[in-house]
Amino acid sequence: MSLAAQHPLSLDWCPEAVRLDGLEEEHAFDLQLATDRELAQGRAGQMALGHPAEAYLNRWLTARGDLQAMLSIRFEGGNPERPFVDASVTSRPLTFADLPALSEAARQTYAAFQVPRLRFWSPLPMQGARSAFVDASPDMRVLAAPLSDLRDREVPAGLSLRPTRDATHLPRAASAYAQIDTLHPAHVEQARLIDEDTLAEAIAAGTMFDVLWQGEWSGYAGTLPETQLGLPAQVVQELLLAPHARGQGLGTFLSTLLARHLPDDGRVLSGTIHAQNRGSLQAATRADRHDLGGWWFTPLA
């Protein structure tokens, strides 16, 4: 079902059997949360909203006709005051005509949480989806391309990567995020700095790099080998330019440099970017990463 909802451009990037295995792996938690009451109890204790554990279980139901969906109660940023229902799996790609019935199913199934929004996936390009899903608002987009397709772009002299050895520059990265957040307040909701544990994991994997511009530390670029949309991928964990290196069009070349430094093992370079983060979206698309679709929010009211 998930394979049918993927962007057609990406279907040739790996064998179908490998893609299906990747999708199965990604949906394992969704399936576990449909039956695992101990896990649901843990979520109930974490959220502390007074609802029984059963209220946190995923539900597989028929929304309309031939459309089935697995619905899940989620909380944006782990905040119990920001619940939403996620259509984690649907039996076929969604259309605008499906949204009223799917929204009603979400509203009834998780009525106790007074959920304001439903999130769903579409492989449509952003502008096409804006037209197709009236009143829906875009969330995160997935931008990806085979690593082998990203290595040939000419990179400005003075821009390079070197392997990150430790967390020495993490405070400088935090300061860079703070400056960006001050200049662009919406950025706070669009991107978060890599945490120290993930940084250490990427360093250990050999896939975390310091960005050097004119010989000076100027940011981070790093990934982890995972799957995304079922694709074997190097999934971006951080792409950051410090303020002194911003505004010069350098962000486009971080994908190029990553592709050159990462193992040549047939994976794609993939990552999620908030739909309103125009600078990051432009940098990724100019680097020849493709928009494979994204998640959308539609109101339940």
Secondary structure in CASP SS format (residue, H / E / C, confidence):
PFRMAT SS
TARGET T0000
AUTHOR 0000-0000-0000
METHOD secondary structure of the structure
MODEL  1
M C 1.00
S C 1.00
L H 1.00
A H 1.00
A H 1.00
Q C 1.00
H C 1.00
P H 1.00
L H 1.00
S H 1.00
L H 1.00
D H 1.00
W C 1.00
C C 1.00
P C 1.00
E H 1.00
A H 1.00
V H 1.00
R H 1.00
L H 1.00
D H 1.00
G H 1.00
L H 1.00
E H 1.00
E H 1.00
E H 1.00
H H 1.00
A H 1.00
F H 1.00
D H 1.00
L H 1.00
Q H 1.00
L H 1.00
A H 1.00
T H 1.00
D C 1.00
R H 1.00
E H 1.00
L H 1.00
A H 1.00
Q H 1.00
G H 1.00
R H 1.00
A H 1.00
G H 1.00
Q H 1.00
M H 1.00
A C 1.00
L C 1.00
G C 1.00
H C 1.00
P C 1.00
A H 1.00
E H 1.00
A H 1.00
Y H 1.00
L C 1.00
N C 1.00
R E 1.00
W E 1.00
L E 1.00
T E 1.00
A E 1.00
R E 1.00
G C 1.00
D C 1.00
L E 1.00
Q E 1.00
A E 1.00
M E 1.00
L E 1.00
S E 1.00
I E 1.00
R E 1.00
F E 1.00
E H 1.00
G H 1.00
G H 1.00
N C 1.00
P C 1.00
E C 1.00
R C 1.00
P E 1.00
F E 1.00
V E 1.00
D E 1.00
A E 1.00
S E 1.00
V E 1.00
T E 1.00
S C 1.00
R C 1.00
P C 1.00
L C 1.00
T C 1.00
F H 1.00
A H 1.00
D H 1.00
L H 1.00
P H 1.00
A H 1.00
L H 1.00
S H 1.00
E H 1.00
A H 1.00
A H 1.00
R H 1.00
Q H 1.00
T H 1.00
Y C 1.00
A H 1.00
A H 1.00
F H 1.00
Q C 1.00
V C 1.00
P C 1.00
R E 1.00
L E 1.00
R E 1.00
F E 1.00
W E 1.00
S E 1.00
P C 1.00
L C 1.00
P C 1.00
M H 1.00
Q H 1.00
G H 1.00
A H 1.00
R H 1.00
S H 1.00
A H 1.00
F C 1.00
V C 1.00
D C 1.00
A C 1.00
S E 1.00
P E 1.00
D E 1.00
M E 1.00
R E 1.00
V E 1.00
L E 1.00
A E 1.00
A E 1.00
P E 1.00
L H 1.00
S H 1.00
D H 1.00
L C 1.00
R C 1.00
D C 1.00
R C 1.00
E C 1.00
V C 1.00
P C 1.00
A C 1.00
G C 1.00
L E 1.00
S E 1.00
L E 1.00
R E 1.00
P E 1.00
T C 1.00
R C 1.00
D C 1.00
A C 1.00
T C 1.00
H C 1.00
L H 1.00
P H 1.00
R H 1.00
A H 1.00
A H 1.00
S H 1.00
A H 1.00
Y H 1.00
A H 1.00
Q H 1.00
I H 1.00
D H 1.00
T H 1.00
L H 1.00
H C 1.00
P C 1.00
A C 1.00
H H 1.00
V H 1.00
E H 1.00
Q H 1.00
A C 1.00
R C 1.00
L C 1.00
I C 1.00
D C 1.00
E H 1.00
D H 1.00
T H 1.00
L H 1.00
A H 1.00
E H 1.00
A H 1.00
I H 1.00
A H 1.00
A H 1.00
G C 1.00
T C 1.00
M E 1.00
F E 1.00
D E 1.00
V E 1.00
L E 1.00
W E 1.00
Q C 1.00
G C 1.00
E E 1.00
W E 1.00
S E 1.00
G E 1.00
Y E 1.00
A E 1.00
G E 1.00
T E 1.00
L E 1.00
P E 1.00
E E 1.00
T E 1.00
Q E 1.00
L C 1.00
G C 1.00
L E 1.00
P E 1.00
A E 1.00
Q E 1.00
V E 1.00
V E 1.00
Q E 1.00
E E 1.00
L E 1.00
L E 1.00
L E 1.00
A C 1.00
P H 1.00
H H 1.00
A H 1.00
R C 1.00
G C 1.00
Q C 1.00
G C 1.00
L C 1.00
G C 1.00
T H 1.00
F H 1.00
L H 1.00
S H 1.00
T H 1.00
L H 1.00
L H 1.00
A H 1.00
R H 1.00
H H 1.00
L C 1.00
P C 1.00
D C 1.00
D C 1.00
G C 1.00
R C 1.00
V E 1.00
L E 1.00
S E 1.00
G E 1.00
T E 1.00
I E 1.00
H E 1.00
A C 1.00
Q C 1.00
N C 1.00
R H 1.00
G H 1.00
S H 1.00
L H 1.00
Q H 1.00
A H 1.00
A H 1.00
T H 1.00
R H 1.00
A C 1.00
D C 1.00
R C 1.00
H E 1.00
D E 1.00
L E 1.00
G E 1.00
G E 1.00
W E 1.00
W E 1.00
F E 1.00
T E 1.00
P E 1.00
L C 1.00
A C 1.00
END
